[in-house]
């Protein structure tokens, strides 16, 4: 019987798909690679917090300290020695210490994966200045000169990181064409041969639009940073009087949830149900509209999951990928960043038109057929086979 091809995936957080996008994408990737006949191992730099995953050999760090602990790097080297992968996929290529350990431990093909937009800082300089600058000079970050200096500093530093990644990985996997625009901003002379484009995936797409209720959905980590959970109640305050028979579901957990709960109680905001962390698919299936307020995302899983169940996304147009995924009036709607009034108006107008709801829900189903695990798994198989077949160290 021929030897199965072994793939080792490396990440820094625990292997628990319920705790974050990288973790979820790792579990999906393992499932897709299994479907293509690969044997999959996962090494996590966290010692605890893992969830058992079917058909995955789990290797984890023995000590706390994550990437900063040298013993954990030794454990990665040991995992490579025992598992003997034909290729390694690093979900954290910006962690240059991991890259160096992989380079020293094995000569098999190395694949680095982008897991966010490259514009997360460029398009959110105010938040970057607030978080990064010392208090005495925070005001400088709000001036034109200060913002220009911050952007120049970030661009130079990020370009250095990207050049190091491109030089040390056999392929840098990005999601789709908008990422090439982002990459060219930082590294104008990048070699296209070092890049592969493979999107995130969804398990399946509903055969038809599920039966819908008059419900709007906001589902994400309940935080102000990135997800902008602070916008959902201001948006609802404008929607609620105009859609008196509709309900808002807020699904997720996070540091801003108590603030939302207190505001709902204090101001007696109507028809809002808080659900905490839950499986997302039942909510997508019953909701007419999915509201997404994020300042930035990489390749938003929840957006395409919503579309796969005919929940129409109304999304803040704040990063290039969303303009690639959403075709306005066909499979969703885009609104301007910071425009609470515009977001509310878009939702109300949509919900008042059954024809638009029906047509866009059907368009959403059609638009995500290309992201099914079956199709994306084939793209991963093609890339891995190509790299292994051209690398003598990976002979099978």
C-alpha positions in Angstrom: 0.0 0.0 0.0 1.6 3.4 -1.0 2.6 5.8 1.8 0.1 8.6 2.5 1.4 12.1 2.1 1.8 13.8 5.4 1.1 17.5 6.0 2.0 19.3 9.2 0.1 22.6 10.0 1.6 25.0 12.6 -0.3 27.6 14.6 0.2 29.6 17.8 -3.3 29.4 19.5 -4.8 26.2 20.8 -6.5 23.9 18.3 -10.1 24.8 19.2 -12.3 26.0 16.2 -14.7 27.8 18.5 -12.2 30.3 19.7 -11.1 32.1 16.5 -10.8 32.4 12.8 -7.3 30.9 12.4 -8.3 28.0 14.6 -11.5 27.4 12.5 -9.5 27.7 9.3 -7.0 25.2 10.6 -9.7 22.6 11.3 -11.3 23.2 7.9 -8.0 22.9 6.2 -7.3 19.6 8.0 -10.7 18.3 7.0 -10.1 19.2 3.4 -6.7 17.7 3.3 -8.0 14.5 4.8 -10.6 14.4 2.0 -7.8 14.5 -0.5 -6.1 11.5 1.1 -3.5 13.4 3.1 -2.5 12.5 6.6 -2.6 15.6 8.7 -0.8 16.7 11.8 -1.1 20.0 13.7 1.4 21.5 16.0 0.2 24.2 18.4 2.5 26.5 20.4 0.0 26.4 23.2 0.2 23.7 25.9 -3.5 23.6 26.8 -7.0 24.4 25.5 -7.2 22.0 22.6 -10.3 20.3 21.3 -10.0 16.8 19.9 -10.2 16.9 16.1 -11.1 13.9 14.0 -8.3 12.4 11.9 -5.7 14.9 13.1 -2.5 14.0 14.9 -2.1 16.8 17.5 1.3 17.9 18.7 1.4 20.7 21.3 3.9 22.7 23.2 5.0 21.3 26.5 5.3 24.6 28.3 3.7 28.0 28.6 5.2 31.0 26.8 4.1 30.1 23.3 6.6 31.2 20.7 8.8 33.0 23.2 9.7 29.7 24.9 12.7 27.9 23.3 11.5 24.5 24.7 8.4 24.9 22.6 10.5 25.3 19.4 12.4 22.2 20.4 9.0 20.4 20.6 8.2 21.6 17.1 11.5 20.1 15.8 10.7 16.9 17.6 7.2 16.8 16.1 8.7 17.2 12.6 11.2 14.4 13.3 8.4 12.0 14.5 5.7 13.0 12.0 8.0 13.3 9.0 5.9 15.6 7.0 6.2 15.9 3.2 5.2 19.6 3.5 4.6 22.1 6.3 1.9 24.8 6.3 2.5 27.7 8.8 -0.6 29.6 9.7 1.6 32.2 11.4 4.3 33.3 8.9 4.8 36.7 10.6 6.2 34.8 13.6 9.7 34.8 12.2 11.0 32.6 15.1 8.7 29.8 13.8 10.0 30.3 10.3 13.6 30.0 11.5 12.8 26.8 13.4 11.1 25.3 10.3 14.0 26.3 8.1 16.5 24.6 10.5 14.3 21.5 11.1 13.4 20.4 7.6 14.0 21.0 3.9 10.5 20.0 2.8 8.3 22.6 1.1 7.1 25.4 3.4 3.8 27.2 2.8 2.9 30.4 4.7 -0.7 31.5 4.9 -2.1 35.0 5.1 -4.9 35.2 7.6 -5.9 38.8 7.6 -6.0 41.8 5.2 -2.6 43.5 4.7 -4.5 46.8 5.1 -5.6 46.3 8.7 -3.4 49.2 9.8 -3.4 51.3 6.6 -7.1 51.6 6.6 -7.4 52.1 10.4 -4.7 54.5 11.3 -6.7 56.2 14.1 -7.0 53.0 16.0 -3.4 52.1 15.3 -2.3 55.5 16.7 -4.5 55.1 19.8 -3.1 51.7 20.6 0.6 52.2 19.6 1.6 55.7 20.6 2.6 56.7 24.1 0.1 59.0 25.8 2.1 62.2 25.6 2.2 62.0 21.8 -1.2 60.4 21.0 -2.5 63.7 19.7 0.3 63.7 17.1 -1.3 60.6 15.5 -4.4 62.7 14.7 -2.6 65.3 12.7 -1.9 65.1 9.0 1.8 65.0 9.5 1.6 62.5 12.3 -0.7 60.2 10.3 1.7 60.4 7.3 4.7 59.5 9.5 2.8 56.6 11.1 1.8 55.2 7.7 5.3 55.5 6.4 6.7 53.8 9.4 4.2 51.0 9.2 4.7 50.6 5.4 8.4 50.2 5.8 8.2 47.7 8.7 5.4 45.7 7.1 7.3 45.5 3.8 10.3 44.1 5.7 8.2 41.4 7.2 6.6 40.5 3.9 9.9 40.4 2.1 11.2 38.0 4.7 8.2 35.8 4.3 8.4 35.8 0.5 12.1 34.9 0.7 11.7 31.9 3.1 8.5 30.2 2.0 8.0 28.2 -1.2 4.6 29.7 -1.5 2.8 32.5 0.3 -0.9 31.6 0.2 -3.3 34.6 0.1 -7.1 34.5 -0.3 -7.8 36.2 -3.6 -7.0 39.0 -6.1 -7.6 41.9 -3.7 -4.6 40.6 -1.6 -2.4 41.2 -4.6 -3.3 44.8 -4.6 -2.4 45.0 -0.9 0.8 43.1 -1.4 1.9 45.4 -4.3 1.4 48.4 -2.0 4.1 47.1 0.4 6.3 45.0 -2.0 5.8 46.5 -5.6 8.4 44.1 -7.1 7.1 40.9 -5.6 7.5 37.7 -7.7 4.1 36.3 -8.7 5.6 32.8 -8.7 5.9 32.9 -4.9 2.1 33.5 -4.5 -0.8 31.2 -4.5 -4.5 32.3 -4.2 -6.7 29.9 -2.3 -9.9 31.3 -0.5 -11.5 30.2 2.7 -14.1 27.5 2.4 -17.6 26.6 3.6 -18.9 23.1 4.1 -21.8 23.3 1.7 -24.4 25.6 0.2 -28.2 25.3 0.9 -30.1 23.8 -2.0 -32.6 26.6 -1.7 -33.2 29.6 0.5 -34.3 28.3 3.9 -37.5 29.5 5.5 -36.8 32.9 6.8 -38.2 34.8 9.8 -38.2 38.6 10.3 -34.9 38.6 12.1 -31.7 40.5 11.6 -28.4 39.0 12.8 -25.1 40.4 14.1 -22.7 37.5 14.8 -19.0 38.0 15.8 -16.6 38.3 18.7 -18.3 41.0 20.8 -15.4 43.5 20.8 -14.9 47.1 19.7 -11.5 46.5 18.1 -12.0 45.2 14.6 -15.5 43.9 15.0 -17.0 47.3 16.0 -19.6 45.8 18.3 -20.2 49.4 19.6 -22.1 50.2 16.4 -24.8 47.6 16.5 -27.0 49.2 19.0 -26.8 52.7 17.4 -27.8 51.0 14.1 -30.7 49.2 15.8 -32.0 52.4 17.5 -32.5 53.7 14.0 -33.9 50.5 12.5 -36.3 49.4 15.3 -39.0 52.1 15.0 -39.2 51.5 11.2 -39.3 47.7 11.4 -41.6 47.2 14.4 -42.2 43.5 13.7 -38.5 42.6 13.3 -36.1 41.2 15.9 -32.3 41.6 16.3 -30.2 38.6 17.3 -26.7 39.3 18.7 -24.6 36.1 18.7 -21.2 35.9 20.2 -19.1 36.5 23.3 -16.5 39.1 24.1 -15.3 42.0 26.2 -18.0 44.4 25.0 -21.0 42.1 25.7 -21.7 43.4 29.2 -21.8 47.0 27.9 -24.3 46.0 25.3 -26.4 44.1 27.9 -26.4 47.1 30.2 -27.4 49.6 27.5 -30.3 47.4 26.4 -31.5 47.2 30.0 -30.9 50.8 30.8 -32.6 52.2 27.7 -35.2 49.4 27.4 -34.2 48.8 23.8 -36.9 46.5 22.2 -36.7 43.2 20.4 -33.1 42.3 21.0 -32.0 38.8 21.9 -28.5 38.0 23.2 -27.4 34.5 22.6 -23.8 34.3 23.6 -21.5 32.0 21.7 -23.5 29.6 19.6 -23.3 27.5 16.4 -23.7 30.0 13.6 -25.6 28.0 10.9 -29.0 27.9 12.6 -29.0 31.7 12.9 -27.8 32.2 9.3 -30.6 29.8 8.1 -33.4 31.7 9.8 -32.2 35.3 9.4 -33.1 37.5 6.4 -30.2 39.9 6.9 -26.7 39.6 8.3 -25.2 42.9 9.5 -21.4 43.1 9.5 -19.7 46.1 11.1 -16.1 45.1 11.1 -13.3 47.6 10.4 -11.3 44.9 8.7 -11.2 41.2 8.0 -9.0 38.8 6.1 -11.4 36.6 4.2 -14.6 36.8 6.3 -15.8 33.3 7.0 -19.1 34.5 8.5 -19.9 36.5 5.4 -19.7 33.6 3.0 -21.4 31.3 5.6 -24.3 33.8 5.8 -24.5 33.8 2.0 -24.5 30.0 1.9 -27.8 30.0 3.9 -29.4 32.9 2.0 -28.8 35.5 4.8 -28.1 38.7 2.9 -25.0 40.5 4.2 -25.1 44.3 4.7 -21.5 45.1 5.2 -19.2 48.1 5.9 -17.0 48.7 2.9 -13.8 49.0 4.8 -11.3 46.6 3.2 -10.7 45.4 -0.4 -11.8 41.8 0.1 -15.4 42.8 0.9 -15.7 44.6 -2.5 -14.6 41.4 -4.2 -17.1 39.2 -2.3 -20.2 41.6 -2.4 -21.8 42.5 -5.6 -24.3 45.2 -4.5 -28.0 44.3 -5.2 -27.0 40.8 -6.4 -25.7 39.1 -3.3 -25.5 41.8 -0.6 -25.1 45.5 0.1 -22.2 47.7 1.0 -22.3 50.8 3.2 -19.7 53.5 4.0 -17.4 53.1 7.0 -18.7 55.1 10.0 -22.1 55.7 8.4 -24.6 54.4 11.0 -27.5 56.2 9.3 -26.6 54.7 5.9 -26.3 51.2 7.3 -29.7 51.5 9.0 -31.3 53.0 5.9 -29.9 50.2 3.8 -31.2 47.5 6.1 -34.7 49.1 6.4 -35.1 49.6 2.7 -34.0 46.0 2.0 -36.4 44.5 4.6 -39.3 46.5 3.2 -38.9 44.9 -0.3 -39.7 41.2 -0.5 -38.6 41.0 -4.1 -35.1 42.3 -3.2 -34.9 40.0 -0.2 -35.8 37.0 -2.4 -33.6 37.9 -5.3 -30.5 38.7 -3.2 -30.9 35.6 -1.1 -30.9 33.5 -4.2 -27.9 35.5 -5.6 -26.1 34.9 -2.3 -26.4 31.1 -2.7 -25.1 31.2 -6.3 -22.2 33.4 -5.4 -20.6 31.1 -2.9 -20.7 27.8 -4.8 -17.0 28.4 -5.6 -16.1 28.3 -2.0 -17.3 24.8 -1.1 -14.8 22.6 0.7 -14.9 20.2 -2.2 -13.6 22.8 -4.6 -11.2 24.5 -2.3 -9.7 21.2 -1.2 -8.8 20.5 -4.8 -6.9 23.8 -5.0 -4.9 22.8 -1.9 -4.2 19.4 -3.4 -2.9 20.9 -6.6 -0.6 23.3 -4.8 0.8 20.7 -2.4 1.4 18.1 -5.2 3.2 20.7 -7.3 5.5 21.7 -4.4 6.2 18.1 -3.3 6.8 16.8 -6.8 9.5 19.5 -7.4 11.3 19.1 -4.1 13.7 16.2 -3.8 13.4 16.3 0.0 9.7 15.4 -0.2 9.9 12.2 -2.2 6.9 10.0 -1.5 
